Amino acid sequence: MDERAQAALDALLSAKNLRDVCPETVRRVFMELLPRYRKPKDAEKAARTHLHQITGAFMTADAQEKARALLARWNEGDESALAAALSLHASTRERLPGADEWMRRVSPFLGADARVLDLACGLNPILLGSMGVTNALGMDIHLGCVRLVNETARARGWHTRARACDLLSEIPAEEADAALLMKLLPVLEAQKTGRAAELLASLRAPRLVVTFPTRTLGGRGVGMEKHYADWFERILPDTLSVRDRFTVSDELVYLVERT
């Protein structure tokens, strides 16, 4: 990388409005865009736009501060504050209506006192902790979510923690009893062909919970469940087998075991 490209990358890494983005994600996005532009400065601008899109779509900076205040209220005994806080993140907001049924179906598969790897977690480890799964390791490119999970886990006395992780740059090496890949695989595959199967084969967990959306953001079905079911079962590595499949709310859920 020449000096101009390095300077553009350094500017991205030090940008105040990107401080909540995993540094590996910043590097990856910039390096992917750099060959498409004549000037590194133009690649830098394009990277800023893309990084804002992929992080702000799930949780804005204002939403983080509101969530922090609500979680503090929950820690002080205000039970209604939990759902309000979790609703500030797009993924957990979608999952809340079916959370009890999801846990009823998935909990026996996870096992008692399971160590759970939660990939692209958002605030889901907080939801899990509130339902008794208090030994999770969350991973996300959004450092604001990572901080909220760690702050809440410390306040509640859970073993749960979270760390930054870009799953297009890194396959987690941590061992766990189970791993959660919630609506994650299509997102990875769209950015890097073959990454979904590579991740499934490489995770150091004997049980996987893999989910897919069954409706668009606008609420339309448009054959999504069949599309994702056919795709997932086609790319599933031979070392994995499906133990169960069901739907909860608008989410297709697979329980998968290593053979």
C-alpha positions, 0 to 999 in steps of 0.5 A: 500500500502506498503512502496516499492509500495508507493515509486514507486508511489511517483517516478512516481508522481515526474518524470519530464517527467510525469509532464504533466500527470494528477496525478489521471491518474498516480495513477490509471495506477500504481494501475491497474498494481501493482497486475500484477508484483512481484516487485513495481519497475517493475510496475513503469516501466510498468506504465511509458511506458503506460503513455508515450504512452497515452499522447505522442500519442496526443501531444509531449512536442516539439509540445506543445512549437510550439503550444504555439508560434503559438497561441501567433502569432494568438493572435497578429493577424496572422490568419494562425497561428491558424490552424497550432497550432491546427494541432499539436494535433492529435484530432484537426488535424483530426477535422479541415477539417470538422470544419465549417460543424460540427459547422453549424450542432451542433451550433443550438443544443448547443444553444446561449451562451451555457456553454459547457463541453468538455471532453478529450478536447485536444485543441478543446476548442480553436477551439470552441472559434475561432468559437464563443463558448467561454464559455467552460470547457475543461477536459483532462489528458494532463496538457500541453493541459490544460495550452494551453487552459487556456493561450489562453482563458485568452489572448482572453478574453473568459470565457473558461477554462480547468482543469485536469480530469481523466474520469476513476477516476472521473465523472465531477460534473460541470453543463453545457448546453451541453457536448461534448464526441468526439471519447471518449466513445470507449476509456473509454469502452476499459479500463473499461467496463460499463464506457461509459453508466455510464458517459452518465447517470451521466453527469449534462448536458441536451444535449450531442454531442457524436461522433465516428470515421468512419475510422481507422488511416490508412483510412479504413472504415471496418464497423466502423460506423455501429459497433459504431452506433449499440453499442452506441444505445444499451448502451444508457441509457433510460433517453437519446434519439437521436435527430439527427445523421449524419456524418461529414468528418470521424466522426459519430455525435449523438445529444442526449437529456435527456428525 
